[in-house]
Amino acid sequence: LEHSRVFYFRQGAAEAIDGRFLISSADWMGRNMHRRVELAIPIEDKPLREKIWHVLSVMLDDHRLAWDMQPDGFYVRRSFEAGKNPLGTHETLMN
């Protein structure tokens, strides 16, 4: 899939890994939500949360292909910053 179905809520946890992780069955778009049942389930197992957090961290650190949503709802492509990983999410995870 071209994007993840992961929800993460830190909920004030001191450590990121202690936040709440959920995975979902599909895009939460109108066309999906009105014609079928979609699920989101919590990930309770700490080793699985650690794996998911690793992937999310790579995605959040992507300075090659990432876009950031602005307060007005529009997206701006993230610019490359010196000293950051020059590879995008896909290359990093494949390596």
RAHULIN-V586447 format. One record per residue. SS is DSSP state (@ for helix, = for strand, . for the rest). PHI is phi as a letter, one per 30 degrees, with the letter a starting at -180 (* if undefined). BURIAL is + if it has 9 or more other C-alpha atoms within 8 Angstrom, else -. Layout:
SS;PHI;BURIAL  SS;PHI;BURIAL
//
This chain:
.;*;-  .;d;-  .;a;-  .;d;-  .;c;+  =;b;-  =;c;+  =;b;-  =;b;-  .;d;+  .;h;-  .;i;-  .;d;-  .;d;-  .;c;-  @;e;-  @;d;-  @;d;-  .;d;+  =;c;+  =;c;+  =;b;+  =;c;+  =;b;+  .;d;-  .;a;-  .;d;-  .;c;-  .;c;-  @;e;-  @;d;-  @;c;+  @;d;+  .;c;-  .;c;-  .;a;-  .;c;-  .;c;+  .;b;-  =;b;-  =;b;-  =;d;-  .;c;+  .;c;-  .;d;-  @;e;-  @;e;-  @;d;+  @;d;+  @;d;+  @;d;-  @;d;-  @;d;+  @;e;-  @;d;+  @;d;-  @;d;-  @;d;+  @;d;+  @;d;-  .;c;-  .;d;+  .;c;+  .;c;+  .;b;+  .;d;+  =;b;-  =;c;-  =;d;+  .;d;-  .;e;-  .;d;-  .;j;-  .;d;-  =;c;-  =;b;-  =;d;-  .;d;+  .;d;-  .;d;-  .;c;-  .;e;-  .;i;-  .;d;-  .;e;-  .;d;-  .;d;+  .;d;+  @;e;+  @;d;-  @;d;-  @;d;+  @;d;-  @;d;-  .;d;-
//
